[in-house]
């Protein structure tokens, strides 16, 4: 049984990046409808200057405070991404991703949960597997120790581990290692 995760995130290190959310749906059609409902609101927002929905599993929404100047500001010889990079203080790019999750793996026979990992910097699924709690904590701890052993990093790691063991969305931002993890719900009608 498959589940579909809808990630809504701000790409890169823009302010508000910790507002990344993930919702799970039992059918792909529900995930698509959820995104379409949100996009219909963005289409009404004057600060939304572009919605790239050419790939329905990877939608990018560009928001700017300088919306009235957007079309006048982007030269014909400049790519959209270059314009975003040049105007980074006034522009953000939000992404919507649909990730198919194998529900059988999430229905692990013990009490541990499986987790979906999200790399904030790359705006993509961080790992190609859904780790159990202990595996998640071990790998993130190792990655943090390889990147930054400062007191601040260890405090963030402690908060991250606490959130995982409480079964909550967990987030860690250490140097160039920025990741969200979301607990994958057990499928309905599962006796586990």
N, C-alpha and C positions, 0 to 999 in steps of 0.2 A: 504494500500500500504506500503510495507516494504522498508527500505533503509538498506544499509550495510556500517558500519563504519570500516575503516581499521586504526588501531592504530599502529604506529611504534615508539617504545620507547626504551630507555636504562633502564634496570631494576635497581632498588635500587637507591643509591645516588652516582653513578659514575659521573665523570665530563661529562658535555654535556647533563645531564639529561633534561635540559630545551629545548632540541631540539626535544622533542616529537611532532609528527605530527598526524593529523587525516584527512582522506579523506573519503568522502561519495560517495557511488555508488548506482544506482537504482536497480541493479541486483547482485545477489551473484556471478555469473560468472565473472562480471567485477572486483569485489573485489579480487577474486582468481587470475585472470590474472595479476592484479596490483602487488600482492605479488610475483607471479612467475617471473615476469619481474625483480623485485628487487633482488630476490634470485639468479637469473641467473648471475647477476653482482657480488654478494657475492661469488659465487662458483669460480669465476675467481680471486678473491682477496686472495693473499698469507696469509694475516693476519686473514682470516676466517678459524678457525680450526674445527668448528663443526656447522652443521645445523640440528637441531632436528625438522623435519617436520612430525613426526608421527601423530600429531593431526593438521589437516589443518586450524583449527580456532585458534590455539595457537602455533605459531612457534617461536623457540628460536635459535638465532645465536650467537655463541661465537667467539669473536675477541680477538686477543692477539698480542702484539708487539714481543713476543718470539715464533713466529709460528714454527720456525725450531726445537725448543726443545719440542713442545707440546707432541707428541706421545712418546718421550723418557722420559718426565717428569712425565707423569701420570702413577703411579704404577697400576698394575693390581688389587690390593686390594683397590684402591681409587676410589670413585665415582666422576663423572664429576663435580658435584656441590661443592664437598669438594675441588677439585683442583682449581676451580674458586675462592672460598673463601680464599684459602691459597695464591693465586697469584693475589689478588685483584687490586694491583697497575698496573699490566700489562695486565689485562683481563677485558673485558666488555661483558655483555650479553644483546643483543638487542632482543626485543620481537615484534612479529607481531600478532595482535589480530583482529579477525573479530567479530564485535558486531552487532547483528541484532537490528534495531531500528524500532519501530512501527511508520510508516509515518503518520498515522491518528492523533496520539498524537502530532506530530511535526507540524501538520497543525492546530494549535490552532486558534480559530476564532478571537482572539484579536490580538493586534500588538506585544505581547510578543513572544519571541522565547523560544524553549525548548533547553536544554543543555545536552550533554553527559559528564559525569564526569569520570575522570581517576585517580586512586590512584597510584602515582608513586612508592611508597615503596613496595606495594604488586603486582604491575604490573597487575592490573585488574580494571574492571569498579568499581568506588568508591561506587556508589549507585545503587540500583536496579530499579530506576525510573529516568525519564528525567524531571528535574524540570523546571519550568518557571523562568524567570529572578528574580522576587522578592523572590520566594522561595529559589532559589540558593543563593542569596546574604544574606538572613536571616540565612540560615543554616550555611554557611561558616563563617559569622560574629560570630555566636554563638560558633562554633567550635574553632575559633581563640581566642575568649575571654576566653574560657575554658582552652586553652593550653598555651597562651602566651600573656600578656597584655603590652609587652614592646613597646617602641616607634618604633623600627624596624618592629615589627609585625603589628602595626597599620598603618605604612607607606605601608607595603606590602598589607594589606587589602584594603587600599585606592586605590592603583594601580589596584588590582584585581577588585574592584567594578567599577572603571572607564573603564576597559577593557570590562567587561560584558555589561555595558550600551552603549559602542561604538559598541557592537556586534562582538567583536574580541575574538580570543583565549585568555583565561585568565589563569594565573598560580600563585600559592601561595606556599611558602615554609617557614613554621613556625614550628620550632622545629621538631617534628616527624609527622607533618601534611603537606604532599607534594601532591598537586593536580593540575591537568590541567582540564580545562573545554572547550568544543568545542560546538559552536552554531550549532544546527542541521538545515540544510537548509530545507526550505519549499519544499514540492514535486513540481516538474514541473507540469505545467498545473493546478495549484491550483489557485483559484481566491481569496485567502486570502492573 
